[in-house]
Amino acid sequence: MAKSRIQLEESPGINNVSIPEETQVPEIHDNEEISINYVLNGICWNRNKVIVDDIFAYNVALNVIHDNEDHEPKSIQECRQRNNWPQWKDAIEAELNSLAQRKIFEPIIHTPEDVKPVGYKWVFVRKRNEQGEIVRYKTRLVA
């Protein structure tokens, strides 16, 4: 499969640089929808032709249940139970080091009773290449 490339116009400091073009989402026509994981399965459907009823919902639920895709973990505990825990641990440490380097955290103080502190959660993502192979484990600590 030949990759298409985009040529950048010449400008100061950039001479004939070409970058690979990313996988493009298809142009959406009237009432067309693409599946959540379109890049992996290429499924597309038309709202005018699909009857959204209990049978449709049941089939979607079956697809989700029988989906063999290894979904992203939702917590650190879930990461620890996986075979790829060392990669997730490295990604978590990289995120914490990045936050410390940018001095994001300040000393901990007691909050007054009438103040509700902001919560946080971890977001885990596996970055994939065009062939669907995992190339990077990425985590973010978000408020």
C-alpha positions in Angstrom: 0.0 0.0 0.0 1.6 3.2 -1.1 1.4 6.1 1.3 0.3 9.4 -0.1 2.5 12.4 0.9 1.8 16.1 1.2 4.5 18.5 0.0 4.9 21.6 2.0 5.4 24.9 0.2 8.9 26.3 0.5 9.3 28.7 3.3 12.3 30.0 5.3 13.7 27.2 7.4 11.7 24.4 5.6 13.1 23.0 2.4 11.1 20.4 0.5 9.8 18.6 3.6 7.2 15.9 3.1 5.0 14.4 5.8 2.9 11.3 5.6 -0.8 12.0 5.2 -3.0 10.7 8.1 -5.8 8.2 7.7 -8.7 10.4 6.6 -12.3 10.0 7.7 -14.6 9.7 4.6 -16.6 12.6 3.5 -20.0 12.4 5.2 -23.1 12.7 3.0 -26.7 13.3 4.1 -27.5 11.3 7.2 -24.5 9.0 7.0 -22.8 7.9 10.1 -19.5 6.1 10.7 -18.9 3.6 13.5 -17.0 4.6 16.6 -13.9 2.5 15.5 -14.2 3.3 11.8 -10.4 3.3 11.3 -10.3 -0.4 12.3 -13.5 -1.8 10.8 -14.6 0.7 8.1 -18.3 0.3 9.0 -20.6 3.1 7.6 -24.4 3.3 7.6 -27.1 5.6 6.5 -29.6 6.9 9.0 -32.4 6.9 6.4 -32.0 3.2 5.8 -31.4 2.0 9.4 -34.4 1.5 11.6 -33.4 2.3 15.1 -35.5 0.1 17.3 -35.1 -2.6 20.0 -33.7 -5.1 17.4 -31.1 -2.6 16.3 -30.2 -1.8 19.9 -29.9 -5.5 20.7 -27.6 -6.1 17.7 -25.4 -3.2 18.8 -25.2 -4.6 22.3 -24.3 -8.1 20.9 -21.5 -6.5 18.8 -20.2 -4.7 21.9 -20.3 -7.9 24.0 -18.7 -10.1 21.4 -16.1 -7.5 20.4 -12.7 -9.1 20.7 -10.9 -5.8 20.7 -8.9 -5.2 23.8 -10.4 -2.0 25.2 -8.4 0.7 27.0 -8.2 0.3 30.7 -10.3 2.6 32.9 -8.1 2.6 36.1 -4.6 2.0 37.3 -6.0 -1.2 39.0 -7.2 -2.4 35.7 -3.8 -1.7 34.1 -2.0 -3.7 36.8 -4.1 -6.8 35.9 -3.0 -6.7 32.3 0.0 -8.4 30.6 1.2 -5.0 29.4 1.5 -3.4 32.9 5.2 -2.5 32.4 4.3 -0.3 29.4 1.4 1.3 31.3 3.6 1.9 34.3 6.3 3.6 32.1 3.5 5.8 30.6 2.2 6.7 34.1 5.7 7.6 35.3 6.3 9.7 32.2 3.1 11.7 32.8 4.0 12.2 36.5 7.5 13.3 35.6 6.1 15.7 33.0 3.8 17.2 35.6 6.5 17.5 38.2 8.9 19.1 35.6 6.3 21.7 34.8 5.7 22.3 38.5 1.9 21.6 38.2 1.5 20.5 41.8 1.7 22.8 44.8 1.9 21.9 48.5 -1.2 20.2 49.8 -3.4 22.3 52.0 -6.5 21.5 54.0 -9.6 22.7 52.2 -12.4 24.4 54.1 -15.5 22.3 54.7 -17.7 24.3 52.3 -15.2 23.9 49.4 -15.4 20.8 47.3 -12.0 19.9 45.8 -11.7 19.1 42.1 -11.5 15.4 41.4 -9.2 13.7 38.9 -8.9 10.6 36.8 -6.4 8.8 34.6 -7.1 8.4 30.9 -5.3 5.6 29.1 -4.8 5.5 25.4 -2.8 3.2 23.1 -1.6 5.0 20.0 -1.7 2.9 16.8 -0.1 3.1 13.4 -1.9 2.6 10.0 -1.7 -1.2 10.4 -3.4 -1.1 13.8 -0.2 -2.0 15.7 0.4 -0.4 19.1 3.3 2.1 18.8 2.9 4.0 22.1 1.2 3.8 25.5 0.0 7.2 26.6 -1.6 8.4 29.9 -3.0 11.7 31.1 -4.0 12.8 34.6 -7.0 15.0 34.1 -9.3 17.0 36.4 
